[in-house]
């Protein structure tokens, strides 16, 4: 009966409403421990041994580990309603948030712009330092009478080449790892712990 109830209501909890149920700290801790272990073990279980022995910056290893981490993140999101949502009509509160909203995943543009602006402000110092370094290099070249290099060529050499070369390690470091770790370790793990402490 409960399994039929879960199967019927699970898709609805993901996008519409998830009546929160009270959970104990112990249950939340066990859930978090399980999700953490699954995330780490997926990098070993889902990646073949011959691939695991490659250099960590090898393109093939990065693709396999990104796939394994993505599967683990999807499983974490899919199992989140099992710990947080009530599938019993008599239990649960009147929470109207969906699981995606509880995880902090929404499609409102304002938070995205806010985070982008926050990141730009945090990195304004290093960006300004790089621009001043470029200006200094161009000035030295002009004073010494050497070959004149334009600002963009120096910017490309100092900044852009470091971002995109090598390509796959940077995709892992700047895109895949931060997003997947945020989904698993912030969104999926902190929610049950915070809720268990608040509901006790």
C-alpha positions in Angstrom: 0.0 0.0 0.0 2.7 2.5 1.0 4.8 1.5 -2.1 1.8 2.2 -4.4 1.3 5.5 -2.6 4.9 6.5 -3.1 4.9 5.4 -6.8 1.7 7.4 -7.4 2.8 10.6 -5.6 6.6 10.7 -6.3 6.4 12.5 -9.7 4.1 15.1 -8.1 6.4 15.8 -5.3 9.3 16.6 -7.7 7.5 19.5 -9.5 4.4 20.4 -7.5 4.2 19.9 -3.7 6.1 18.0 -1.1 4.3 17.8 2.3 7.3 17.7 4.7 7.3 15.0 7.3 9.2 15.1 10.6 12.4 13.1 10.6 14.9 12.3 13.3 18.4 13.5 13.3 19.6 9.9 13.2 17.6 9.2 10.0 18.9 12.4 8.4 22.4 11.5 9.3 22.1 8.0 7.9 20.6 9.3 4.7 23.4 11.9 4.4 26.1 9.2 5.1 24.6 6.9 2.5 24.4 9.6 -0.2 28.0 10.7 0.5 29.3 7.1 0.3 27.4 6.5 -2.9 28.8 9.6 -4.5 32.4 8.6 -3.7 31.9 4.9 -4.4 30.4 5.7 -7.8 33.8 7.1 -8.9 35.2 3.6 -8.3 32.3 1.2 -9.0 31.0 2.9 -12.2 34.4 3.6 -13.7 36.2 0.5 -15.1 39.6 -0.3 -13.5 41.5 0.2 -16.8 40.1 3.7 -17.0 40.7 4.5 -13.3 44.5 3.8 -13.8 44.8 6.6 -16.3 46.2 10.0 -15.3 43.6 12.1 -13.5 43.8 14.8 -16.3 43.2 12.3 -19.0 40.1 13.2 -21.1 38.6 9.7 -21.0 38.9 9.4 -17.2 37.3 12.9 -16.8 34.4 11.9 -19.0 33.8 8.6 -17.1 34.1 10.3 -13.7 31.7 13.1 -14.7 29.2 10.5 -15.9 29.5 8.5 -12.7 29.1 11.7 -10.6 26.1 12.8 -12.7 24.4 9.4 -12.1 25.1 9.7 -8.4 23.6 13.3 -8.3 20.5 12.1 -10.2 20.0 9.3 -7.7 20.4 11.8 -4.8 17.7 14.1 -6.2 15.4 11.1 -7.0 15.7 9.7 -3.5 15.3 13.0 -1.7 11.5 12.8 -1.5 11.8 9.4 0.3 13.4 11.1 3.3 11.7 14.6 3.2 8.2 14.1 1.9 5.2 12.5 3.4 3.3 10.1 1.2 0.6 9.4 3.8 -2.4 11.7 3.4 -2.8 11.9 7.2 0.8 12.9 7.8 2.9 15.9 6.7 2.4 19.7 6.8 0.9 22.1 4.4 4.3 22.8 2.6 3.6 23.8 -1.0 7.2 23.7 -2.2 8.2 21.1 -4.7 11.3 19.0 -4.1 13.2 21.0 -6.8 12.4 24.2 -4.8 13.5 22.6 -1.5 16.8 21.7 -3.2 17.2 25.3 -4.2 16.6 24.6 -7.9 14.4 27.3 -9.5 14.2 29.1 -12.8 14.0 32.6 -11.4 16.6 34.7 -13.2 17.2 37.2 -10.3 19.2 34.8 -8.0 21.3 33.8 -11.0 22.1 37.4 -11.8 22.8 38.0 -8.1 25.2 35.1 -7.9 26.9 36.2 -11.1 27.3 39.8 -9.8 28.6 38.5 -6.4 31.2 36.4 -8.2 32.3 39.4 -10.4 32.7 41.5 -7.3 34.8 38.8 -5.6 37.1 38.4 -8.6 37.3 42.1 -9.4 40.6 42.4 -7.6 42.4 39.6 -9.6 40.8 40.8 -12.8 42.0 44.3 -12.2 45.5 43.0 -11.3 45.6 41.1 -14.6 44.5 44.1 -16.6 47.1 46.3 -14.9 49.7 43.6 -15.7 48.7 43.6 -19.3 48.9 47.4 -19.5 52.4 47.3 -17.9 53.6 44.7 -20.4 52.4 46.8 -23.3 54.0 49.9 -21.9 57.3 48.2 -21.4 57.3 47.0 -25.0 56.6 50.4 -26.3 59.3 52.0 -24.2 61.9 49.4 -25.2 61.0 49.8 -28.8 60.4 46.1 -29.1 57.7 44.4 -31.2 54.3 45.9 -30.3 51.8 43.4 -29.1 48.2 44.5 -28.7 46.3 44.1 -25.4 44.1 41.2 -26.6 47.1 39.0 -27.6 48.5 39.5 -24.1 45.1 38.9 -22.5 44.7 35.7 -24.5 48.2 34.5 -23.4 47.8 35.4 -19.8 44.1 34.6 -19.2 42.2 32.8 -21.9 44.9 30.2 -22.6 44.9 29.2 -18.9 41.1 28.8 -18.9 40.7 26.6 -21.9 44.0 24.8 -22.1 43.9 21.9 -21.2 40.2 21.8 -22.1 38.7 18.8 -20.2 40.5 19.4 -16.9 39.1 22.9 -16.9 35.6 21.6 -17.7 35.9 19.3 -14.7 37.3 22.0 -12.4 35.1 24.9 -13.4 31.8 23.4 -14.4 31.1 19.7 -13.7 32.6 19.3 -10.2 31.2 22.5 -8.7 27.7 21.9 -10.0 27.5 18.2 -9.1 29.0 18.8 -5.6 26.6 21.6 -5.0 23.6 19.3 -5.9 24.8 16.4 -3.7 26.6 18.0 -0.8 24.7 21.2 -0.3 21.2 20.7 -1.7 20.6 17.0 -0.9 22.6 16.7 2.4 21.9 19.9 4.2 18.2 20.0 3.8 17.4 16.8 5.8 19.9 17.7 8.6 18.4 21.2 9.0 14.9 19.9 8.8 15.6 17.2 11.4 17.0 19.7 13.8 14.1 22.1 13.3 11.4 19.4 13.6 12.8 18.1 16.9 
